[in-house]
């Protein structure tokens, strides 16, 4: 008899840009463009997201905001 063991997806999340702790509920707070490739996104945990001044996020600069 064979059993099928379901695969578990890898946990997703990001490190908070303020406290550096891993969070499973990251909030996008800023997107940093790069001159030599794709930009990168800064994330914050829910605890610190409200205290950070939001910057442009992906897509906002292309719309002229």
Residue frames as a rotation matrix with the C-alpha (Angstrom) as fourth column:
UNK 1
0.588 0.809 0.000 0.00
0.809 -0.588 0.000 0.00
0.000 0.000 -1.000 0.00
UNK 2
-0.557 -0.785 0.269 1.44
0.779 -0.607 -0.159 3.39
0.289 0.121 0.950 -0.92
UNK 3
0.345 0.610 -0.713 0.55
0.798 -0.591 -0.120 6.67
-0.495 -0.527 -0.691 0.67
UNK 4
0.085 -0.264 0.961 0.61
0.692 -0.678 -0.248 10.05
0.717 0.686 0.125 -0.97
UNK 5
-0.019 -0.171 -0.985 2.16
0.877 -0.476 0.066 12.65
-0.480 -0.863 0.159 1.29
UNK 6
0.791 0.358 0.495 1.11
0.573 -0.718 -0.396 16.14
0.214 0.597 -0.773 0.20
UNK 7
-0.341 -0.929 0.147 3.83
0.839 -0.371 -0.398 18.70
0.424 -0.012 0.906 -0.25
UNK 8
0.477 0.413 -0.776 3.73
0.758 -0.641 0.125 21.74
-0.446 -0.648 -0.618 1.98
UNK 9
0.647 -0.257 0.718 4.42
0.435 -0.649 -0.624 25.06
0.626 0.716 -0.308 0.29
UNK 10
-0.415 -0.866 -0.280 7.45
0.820 -0.223 -0.527 26.96
0.394 -0.448 0.802 1.48
UNK 11
0.319 0.531 -0.785 6.58
0.811 -0.582 -0.064 29.72
-0.491 -0.616 -0.616 3.93
UNK 12
-0.066 -0.313 0.948 6.57
0.762 -0.629 -0.154 33.12
0.644 0.712 0.280 2.33
UNK 13
0.795 0.253 -0.551 7.20
0.558 -0.659 0.503 36.47
-0.236 -0.708 -0.665 3.90
UNK 14
0.343 -0.706 0.619 9.92
0.347 -0.517 -0.782 39.08
0.873 0.483 0.068 4.19
UNK 15
-0.306 -0.523 -0.795 12.22
0.950 -0.120 -0.287 40.74
0.055 -0.844 0.534 6.68
UNK 16
0.794 0.571 -0.208 11.03
0.598 -0.795 0.102 44.01
-0.107 -0.206 -0.973 8.20
UNK 17
0.224 -0.732 0.644 13.19
0.519 -0.470 -0.714 46.94
0.825 0.494 0.275 7.11
UNK 18
0.391 -0.032 0.920 12.95
-0.582 -0.783 0.220 48.44
0.713 -0.621 -0.325 10.60
UNK 19
0.528 -0.130 0.839 13.35
-0.784 0.305 0.540 45.60
-0.326 -0.944 0.059 13.13
UNK 20
-0.356 -0.710 -0.608 14.93
-0.909 0.415 0.048 43.08
0.218 0.569 -0.793 10.68
UNK 21
-0.542 0.236 0.807 12.65
-0.322 0.828 -0.459 40.30
-0.776 -0.508 -0.373 11.96
UNK 22
-0.971 0.235 -0.047 10.96
0.070 0.465 0.883 37.89
0.230 0.854 -0.468 9.58
UNK 23
-0.456 0.889 0.033 7.23
-0.508 -0.230 -0.830 38.46
-0.730 -0.396 0.557 9.15
UNK 24
-0.746 0.298 0.595 4.67
0.570 0.747 0.341 36.28
-0.343 0.594 -0.727 7.41
UNK 25
0.457 0.884 0.102 2.47
0.849 -0.399 -0.347 39.36
-0.266 0.245 -0.932 6.87
UNK 26
-0.580 -0.785 -0.218 4.83
0.678 -0.613 0.406 41.80
-0.452 0.088 0.888 5.10
UNK 27
0.665 0.721 -0.195 3.53
0.524 -0.636 -0.566 45.22
-0.532 0.274 -0.801 4.05
UNK 28
0.006 -0.647 0.763 5.14
0.952 -0.229 -0.202 47.02
0.305 0.727 0.614 1.11
UNK 29
0.515 0.152 -0.844 6.43
0.569 -0.797 0.204 50.40
-0.641 -0.585 -0.497 2.27
UNK 30
0.397 -0.424 -0.814 8.80
-0.584 -0.801 0.132 51.46
-0.708 0.423 -0.566 -0.48
UNK 31
0.791 -0.243 0.561 10.28
0.560 0.657 -0.505 50.50
-0.246 0.713 0.656 -3.83
UNK 32
0.273 -0.805 -0.527 13.89
-0.243 -0.587 0.772 51.45
-0.931 -0.083 -0.356 -4.54
UNK 33
0.990 0.061 -0.125 14.73
-0.134 0.179 -0.975 51.74
-0.037 0.982 0.185 -8.25
UNK 34
0.250 -0.945 0.212 18.10
0.267 0.278 0.923 50.54
-0.931 -0.175 0.322 -9.50
UNK 35
0.341 -0.198 -0.919 20.08
-0.765 -0.627 -0.149 52.00
-0.547 0.753 -0.366 -12.38
UNK 36
-0.505 -0.669 -0.546 21.62
-0.859 0.452 0.240 48.66
0.086 0.590 -0.803 -13.33
UNK 37
-0.878 0.259 -0.402 18.76
0.193 0.961 0.198 46.21
0.437 0.096 -0.894 -13.07
UNK 38
0.118 0.992 -0.040 15.45
0.407 -0.011 0.914 45.67
0.906 -0.124 -0.405 -11.38
UNK 39
-0.225 -0.111 0.968 14.69
-0.682 -0.692 -0.237 47.64
0.696 -0.714 0.080 -8.26
UNK 40
-0.677 0.026 -0.736 13.91
0.425 0.829 -0.362 46.12
0.601 -0.558 -0.572 -4.91
UNK 41
0.244 0.899 0.364 11.02
-0.089 -0.353 0.931 46.38
0.966 -0.259 -0.006 -2.50
UNK 42
-0.877 -0.424 0.228 11.25
-0.234 -0.039 -0.972 47.22
0.420 -0.905 -0.065 1.19
UNK 43
0.081 0.896 -0.437 8.78
0.229 0.410 0.883 45.51
0.970 -0.171 -0.172 3.49
UNK 44
-0.653 -0.196 0.731 7.73
-0.640 -0.374 -0.672 46.18
0.405 -0.907 0.119 7.07
UNK 45
-0.781 0.444 -0.439 6.01
0.577 0.781 -0.239 44.07
0.236 -0.440 -0.866 9.67
UNK 46
0.156 0.940 0.305 2.49
0.626 -0.332 0.705 45.19
0.764 0.081 -0.640 10.66
UNK 47
0.457 -0.018 -0.889 3.86
0.851 -0.282 0.443 46.62
-0.259 -0.959 -0.113 13.91
UNK 48
-0.324 -0.738 -0.592 6.26
0.469 -0.669 0.577 49.03
-0.821 -0.091 0.563 12.19
UNK 49
-0.440 0.138 0.887 4.46
0.889 -0.070 0.452 49.74
0.124 0.988 -0.092 8.90
UNK 50
0.622 0.775 0.111 2.28
0.745 -0.629 0.224 52.51
0.243 -0.057 -0.968 10.34
UNK 51
0.603 -0.446 -0.662 5.31
0.303 -0.640 0.706 54.37
-0.738 -0.626 -0.250 11.73
UNK 52
-0.471 -0.831 0.297 7.18
0.578 -0.037 0.815 54.45
-0.666 0.556 0.498 8.40
UNK 53
0.011 0.404 -0.914 6.62
-0.536 -0.770 -0.347 57.13
-0.844 0.494 0.208 5.80
UNK 54
0.419 0.171 0.892 5.47
0.501 0.776 -0.384 55.29
-0.757 0.608 0.239 2.69
UNK 55
-0.464 -0.583 -0.667 7.40
-0.388 -0.544 0.744 55.89
-0.797 0.604 0.026 -0.47
UNK 56
0.061 0.483 -0.873 6.63
-0.996 0.080 -0.026 54.90
0.057 0.872 0.487 -4.01
UNK 57
-0.013 0.002 1.000 5.68
-0.266 0.964 -0.006 51.26
-0.964 -0.266 -0.012 -4.43
UNK 58
-0.815 -0.387 0.432 6.03
0.273 0.401 0.875 49.21
-0.512 0.830 -0.221 -7.62
UNK 59
-0.236 0.715 0.658 3.92
0.966 0.102 0.236 50.69
0.101 0.692 -0.715 -10.39
UNK 60
0.559 0.507 -0.657 3.44
0.622 -0.780 -0.073 54.16
-0.549 -0.368 -0.751 -8.91
UNK 61
-0.224 -0.725 -0.652 6.43
-0.023 -0.664 0.747 55.72
-0.974 0.182 0.132 -10.66
UNK 62
-0.832 -0.067 0.551 5.28
0.515 0.278 0.811 54.45
-0.207 0.958 -0.196 -14.05
UNK 63
0.124 0.963 0.240 1.89
0.983 -0.152 0.103 56.16
0.136 0.223 -0.965 -13.60
UNK 64
-0.276 -0.312 0.909 3.52
0.362 -0.910 -0.203 59.50
0.890 0.274 0.364 -12.82
UNK 65
0.796 0.588 -0.146 2.55
0.328 -0.216 0.920 59.66
0.509 -0.780 -0.365 -9.16
